[in-house]
Amino acid sequence: MASRRTSQRATAVDPPVDRVEVEEVTPKEAEEKQNYSWDQQWYPVLPLSMLEGSGPEPIKLLNRDLVLWKDDSGEWVCTGGICPHRLAPLARGRVQNGQLMCRFHGWCFKGDGLCAKVPMAEGDDKAEKRLIGTACSKLDSYPTKVRKGLLFVWPHADSAAAAQSEPFVAEELSESPNWSVFDAPASWRVWLEQSWDPSHAPFLHQYALPNFSPELAYPMEPFQVEDLGDEGLSAVHGGYMQSNKGMTAQRRFAPPCANSTSYLYPDGRIVGFNFYFVPLEEGKVRQITTSYFVPSPQQASQKSNLSGNMMQMSKVVLKGRTVGSTDQPKDLRESLVVSLKRRACEKWPELGRIRRGLKIQQLLQGLIGDQDNTVLSFQDSVGLPAVRSGRLRQPQVSQRYGGPATEYLLETPADELVARFGSWVQQRGGGPFGRKEGAGPFASRG
């Protein structure tokens, strides 16, 4: 379906307007959008750098238990993660001779999901005919692709459609970016909405960096938004605090879960962020992120310090973590190491102070992500249900942006991209989990 554009993309921001015209959608177009398939999309699951040996590596995607492993071709494949025999977790099995063997009873599977061996059926013609290479014992198998160091999975059996589609990866990235991975609470919806709302930074992230402070914030001018149809949205906007006045930002939402953003500053330097918010299950996402920095011509010629506050943010924002995850022993050996460190700190107090300082530094590196976690988890589990159920108030239609009724009050220029994103998702069934995590009052109540 041809995309319909609501405005022309530009490099400057239009002057304020009282109301943005809402795109009119014909009944036929509305029906096509409602048939949008969220599982016939490419989702990144892990960087190749985090995959070891031949697997199996468990993953969760769209509420499905899957496993990644290398078959006899030497390539990473993705199959269902539950053995059809006695429903054991295949992630506990092992890969041998290019086949995935279940740890429970030794059933073996090929990369296409077909069962290749059942040890207890050997010599039993009737059982082998029933189980070997048949549909009843076959694992679901999903197409995979690797782009710029990321392994993508197409969580649908239609491999022909997968072959005709390409995963979204920003062109500006190198072939081997330094990807960061972090599983976070709260839904796909609220994480993506947060990424379309830059004006929260000087308030929520106060003290994370020197230039983040409520006193340094100023009202945003209207976004320029382009509707790309099923290909997502793009937007251009200006600054929102003293340190980025005169900056021009370009943001791109590429379905099903990508946000690619670049900040162009008046002196010519560029800071870019690339986020994927992968919907693992309802209320949980995997953030796969990276960033890049292009110095201004003057910085490049002078070979000056290229960090600066924005470069610092590009490093800090990738390292969010949940509280308590930085010092938890995983096994007996690690528990012994933790115990030895504790004893050493008791004997040499100076060492203890050094360790505490390093731990504080590690937590500060995750400050931005932790601040987001705190607010978004509340918003997702308390705030949104309170409006859906009518306990707080009724959903509202934005007087400024129109579109479907939503739980939010979206009336300022800084709210525009959140409003447009909500309309885009609502028109396509509400998101990866339907109305359960979708925008607007039609989501499940409670």
C-alpha positions in Angstrom: 0.0 0.0 0.0 1.4 3.4 -0.9 2.4 5.5 2.0 0.5 8.8 2.7 2.6 11.7 3.9 1.3 14.1 6.4 4.1 16.6 5.9 7.2 17.1 3.9 10.5 16.2 5.5 12.8 19.1 6.1 15.9 20.2 7.9 14.2 23.0 9.9 11.3 23.1 12.2 8.0 24.8 11.2 6.6 27.6 13.3 4.0 26.7 16.0 0.5 25.9 14.8 -2.7 25.6 16.8 -3.7 22.2 15.3 -2.2 19.6 13.0 -4.5 18.2 10.4 -5.2 14.5 10.9 -4.8 12.1 8.1 -8.1 10.8 6.7 -8.1 7.1 6.1 -10.6 5.4 3.8 -12.5 2.3 5.0 -10.4 0.1 2.6 -7.1 1.5 3.9 -8.3 1.1 7.5 -9.1 -2.6 6.8 -5.6 -3.1 5.3 -4.0 -1.6 8.3 -5.9 -3.7 10.7 -4.6 -6.8 8.9 -1.0 -5.7 9.5 1.0 -8.7 10.6 3.2 -8.2 13.6 4.8 -11.6 13.5 5.8 -11.3 9.8 8.5 -8.8 10.7 12.2 -9.0 11.5 13.1 -8.8 15.2 16.7 -8.6 16.4 17.4 -11.0 19.2 21.1 -11.0 20.0 24.4 -9.7 18.7 26.6 -12.5 17.3 29.3 -11.5 19.7 27.1 -12.8 22.6 26.5 -16.2 21.0 29.0 -18.9 22.0 29.8 -22.2 20.4 26.9 -23.9 18.7 24.2 -23.2 21.3 21.5 -23.9 22.2 20.7 -20.3 23.3 17.2 -19.7 24.8 15.3 -16.6 23.7 11.9 -15.3 24.3 10.1 -13.5 21.5 6.4 -12.5 21.3 5.6 -14.7 24.2 7.2 -17.7 22.5 10.0 -19.9 23.9 12.6 -20.4 21.2 16.1 -21.6 20.8 19.0 -20.5 18.7 21.6 -23.0 17.5 24.0 -23.9 14.7 22.8 -26.7 12.4 25.0 -28.7 10.0 25.4 -25.7 7.7 27.3 -23.8 10.4 24.6 -21.1 10.4 22.5 -20.0 13.3 18.9 -21.2 13.1 15.9 -20.6 15.3 13.4 -23.2 16.2 10.7 -23.8 18.8 12.2 -24.3 22.3 9.9 -27.0 23.6 10.4 -30.7 22.8 7.2 -32.3 21.3 7.8 -35.6 23.2 7.5 -34.7 26.9 7.6 -30.9 26.6 11.1 -30.5 28.0 13.1 -27.3 27.4 15.4 -27.7 24.4 17.6 -25.0 25.7 18.9 -27.5 28.2 19.9 -29.9 25.5 23.1 -29.8 23.3 24.1 -29.6 19.7 26.0 -32.5 18.2 26.7 -33.2 14.5 24.6 -30.2 13.5 21.5 -31.5 15.3 19.8 -30.3 18.4 19.4 -33.1 21.0 16.9 -32.9 23.8 18.4 -33.5 27.2 15.4 -35.5 28.5 15.3 -38.5 26.1 17.7 -37.7 23.3 15.3 -36.8 20.5 17.3 -35.1 17.8 16.2 -32.4 15.4 17.5 -30.9 12.2 17.7 -27.2 11.4 14.4 -27.3 9.5 12.8 -28.6 12.7 12.2 -32.1 11.5 12.9 -34.9 14.0 15.9 -37.0 12.9 16.3 -39.5 15.7 14.3 -41.0 18.5 16.6 -43.4 20.5 13.8 -45.3 22.1 12.2 -45.9 18.6 15.2 -47.6 17.1 14.2 -50.9 15.6 10.5 -50.1 16.0 9.3 -49.5 12.4 5.8 -48.3 13.5 7.1 -45.8 16.0 9.8 -44.5 13.6 7.3 -44.1 10.8 5.1 -42.1 13.1 7.9 -39.8 14.5 10.9 -39.5 12.2 10.5 -36.6 9.7 6.8 -36.1 10.3 4.6 -33.1 11.0 3.5 -34.3 14.4 7.1 -34.2 15.8 8.4 -31.2 13.9 9.6 -28.1 15.7 8.5 -24.8 14.4 11.4 -23.3 12.4 11.8 -19.6 11.8 14.0 -17.7 9.2 17.1 -15.8 10.4 19.3 -13.1 9.0 22.4 -11.4 10.2 22.9 -7.7 9.6 25.7 -5.5 11.1 26.5 -8.0 13.8 22.9 -8.6 14.8 20.9 -11.8 14.5 17.4 -11.2 13.4 14.5 -13.7 13.6 11.2 -13.7 11.6 8.7 -15.3 14.0 6.5 -16.7 11.3 6.7 -19.8 9.1 6.3 -17.9 5.9 9.9 -18.0 4.7 9.0 -16.6 1.3 7.8 -13.3 2.8 10.9 -13.2 5.0 13.2 -13.6 2.0 11.5 -10.6 0.3 11.9 -8.4 3.4 15.0 -6.8 4.9 15.6 -6.1 8.6 15.9 -2.4 9.5 19.5 -1.3 10.5 20.5 2.3 10.3 22.8 3.0 7.3 25.0 5.3 9.4 26.3 2.3 11.5 29.5 0.5 10.9 29.5 -3.1 9.9 30.3 -4.2 13.4 28.8 -1.8 16.0 29.4 -2.2 19.7 25.9 -3.5 20.6 24.6 -3.4 24.2 21.8 -5.7 25.4 19.6 -5.2 28.4 16.3 -6.9 29.3 14.0 -4.3 30.9 10.6 -4.3 32.6 7.5 -2.5 31.1 5.9 -3.0 27.7 7.0 -2.5 24.2 4.6 0.3 23.9 5.8 2.5 26.7 9.4 2.1 25.9 8.9 3.2 22.3 6.7 6.1 23.5 9.5 7.2 25.8 12.0 7.2 22.9 9.7 9.6 21.0 9.6 12.0 23.9 12.9 13.8 24.2 11.5 16.5 26.4 11.6 14.3 29.5 15.4 14.2 29.6 16.1 17.4 31.6 13.5 16.4 34.1 13.7 12.7 34.6 17.4 12.5 34.1 18.5 15.4 36.3 22.0 14.8 37.7 22.7 12.0 35.2 24.8 14.5 33.2 25.7 18.2 33.9 23.5 19.5 31.2 20.4 17.7 32.4 18.4 20.0 34.7 14.8 21.3 34.8 16.1 24.8 34.9 17.8 24.2 31.6 14.6 23.0 29.8 12.6 25.1 27.3 9.4 24.4 25.3 9.8 22.4 22.1 8.6 23.7 18.8 6.3 21.4 16.7 7.7 18.3 15.2 7.6 17.7 11.4 6.2 14.2 11.1 6.1 12.1 7.9 3.8 9.0 7.8 5.6 6.3 5.9 2.6 3.9 5.9 3.5 0.4 7.0 7.2 1.5 7.0 6.6 3.6 10.1 7.2 7.3 10.9 9.9 9.8 10.5 10.2 13.1 12.3 12.4 16.2 12.5 12.5 18.5 15.6 14.7 21.0 17.4 16.2 21.3 20.8 14.5 21.0 24.2 17.2 22.3 26.7 19.9 25.0 26.7 22.7 22.6 25.7 21.0 21.6 22.4 19.5 24.9 21.2 19.9 25.1 17.5 20.2 21.3 17.2 18.2 19.5 14.5 17.2 15.9 15.3 16.0 13.3 12.9 14.1 10.3 14.3 12.9 7.2 12.5 10.4 4.6 13.8 11.0 1.5 11.7 8.5 -1.3 12.6 8.4 -3.5 14.5 10.7 -2.1 17.2 13.4 0.3 16.0 14.2 3.9 16.8 17.1 5.5 14.9 17.9 9.0 16.0 20.6 11.5 15.0 21.3 14.9 16.5 23.0 17.4 14.2 24.5 20.4 16.0 25.2 23.9 14.6 29.0 23.2 14.6 28.5 20.1 12.5 29.0 17.4 15.0 26.5 14.5 15.0 25.5 12.2 17.9 23.5 9.2 16.9 21.5 6.6 18.9 20.0 3.3 17.6 17.5 1.5 19.8 15.6 -1.7 19.4 12.8 -2.5 21.9 12.2 -6.1 21.2 8.9 -7.4 22.6 9.9 -10.6 24.6 6.6 -11.0 26.4 3.8 -8.8 27.7 5.4 -6.3 30.1 9.1 -7.0 29.1 11.4 -5.9 26.3 14.9 -6.5 25.3 16.8 -3.3 24.5 19.5 -3.7 21.9 21.4 -0.4 21.5 24.4 1.3 20.1 25.6 4.9 19.4 28.0 6.8 17.2 29.7 10.2 17.2 30.9 12.2 14.2 33.1 15.2 15.2 32.6 18.7 13.8 35.1 19.7 11.1 36.9 21.8 13.7 37.1 19.0 16.2 38.4 16.6 13.6 41.1 19.0 12.4 42.2 19.8 15.9 42.0 16.2 17.1 40.4 17.6 20.2 38.7 15.7 23.0 35.6 14.3 21.3 33.7 13.3 24.4 31.7 16.3 25.6 28.4 16.0 27.4 26.5 14.4 24.5 29.2 11.9 23.8 29.1 11.0 27.5 25.4 10.5 27.2 25.9 8.2 24.2 28.0 6.0 26.5 25.9 6.2 29.6 22.5 5.6 28.1 23.5 2.1 26.8 24.4 0.7 30.2 21.2 0.9 32.2 20.5 -2.0 34.6 18.0 -3.0 37.2 19.0 -2.4 40.8 20.8 -5.3 42.4 22.0 -6.9 39.2 25.6 -5.8 39.5 26.8 -8.0 42.3 24.8 -11.2 42.3 26.8 -14.5 42.3 25.8 -16.9 39.5 27.3 -20.1 40.8 29.5 -21.7 43.5 32.8 -20.5 42.0 31.5 -16.9 41.8 30.1 -17.1 45.3 33.6 -18.1 46.5 35.1 -15.1 44.7 32.6 -12.8 46.3 33.4 -14.2 49.7 37.2 -13.8 49.2 36.7 -10.2 48.1 34.6 -9.5 51.2 37.3 -10.9 53.4 40.0 -9.0 51.6 38.1 -5.8 52.1 37.7 -6.5 55.8 41.5 -7.0 56.1 42.4 -4.0 54.0 39.7 -1.2 54.4 41.3 0.9 51.7 40.5 -1.8 49.2 36.9 -1.8 50.3 36.6 1.9 49.7 38.0 1.4 46.2 35.5 -1.3 45.5 32.6 0.8 46.7 33.7 3.7 44.5 33.9 1.4 41.4 30.4 0.0 42.2 29.0 3.5 42.5 30.6 4.4 39.2 29.0 1.2 37.6 25.6 2.1 38.9 25.9 5.7 37.7 26.7 4.3 34.3 23.2 2.8 34.4 21.5 5.8 35.9 19.6 6.9 32.8 18.2 3.4 32.2 17.3 2.9 35.8 15.4 6.2 35.9 13.5 5.2 32.8 12.7 1.8 34.4 11.3 3.4 37.5 8.8 5.6 35.7 7.9 3.3 32.8 7.2 0.3 35.1 4.8 2.4 37.2 3.2 3.9 34.0 2.7 0.5 32.5 1.4 -1.4 35.6 -0.4 1.3 37.5 -1.1 4.5 35.4 -2.4 3.1 32.1 -4.7 0.5 33.8 -6.1 3.2 36.1 -7.3 5.1 33.0 -8.5 2.1 31.1 -10.6 0.9 34.0 -12.0 4.4 34.6 -10.6 4.6 38.1 -8.6 7.8 37.3 -10.5 9.4 34.4 -11.8 8.6 30.9 -9.5 8.3 27.9 -9.2 11.6 25.9 -9.0 12.6 22.3 -6.3 15.1 21.7 -7.8 18.5 20.7 -4.5 19.3 19.1 -3.7 16.1 17.2 -7.0 14.2 17.0 -6.6 10.5 16.4 -8.1 7.8 18.7 -8.8 8.4 22.3 -5.8 7.7 24.5 -4.9 7.4 28.2 -2.7 10.5 28.0 -3.3 14.2 27.7 -1.3 15.1 24.5 -1.7 18.8 23.8 1.8 20.3 23.6 4.2 20.4 20.6 6.5 18.0 22.6 3.7 15.4 22.6 3.2 15.2 18.9 5.3 12.2 18.1 3.8 10.2 21.0 0.4 11.0 19.6 1.3 10.1 16.0 2.9 6.9 17.2 -0.2 5.9 19.2 -2.4 6.5 16.1 -0.1 4.5 13.9 -0.1 1.5 16.3 -3.9 1.7 17.0 -4.6 1.5 13.2 -2.6 -1.7 13.1 -4.2 -3.7 15.7 -2.6 -2.3 18.8 0.9 -3.7 18.6 2.7 -7.1 18.8 0.3 -8.3 21.5 -2.9 -6.7 20.1 -5.0 -4.5 22.4 -3.4 -5.9 25.5 -0.5 -3.6 25.2 -1.9 -1.3 22.5 -2.6 2.4 22.6 -6.0 3.8 23.4 -9.1 2.8 25.4 -9.6 -0.4 23.4 -6.8 -2.1 25.2 -7.8 -4.7 27.8 -9.0 -3.2 31.1 -7.6 -3.9 34.6 
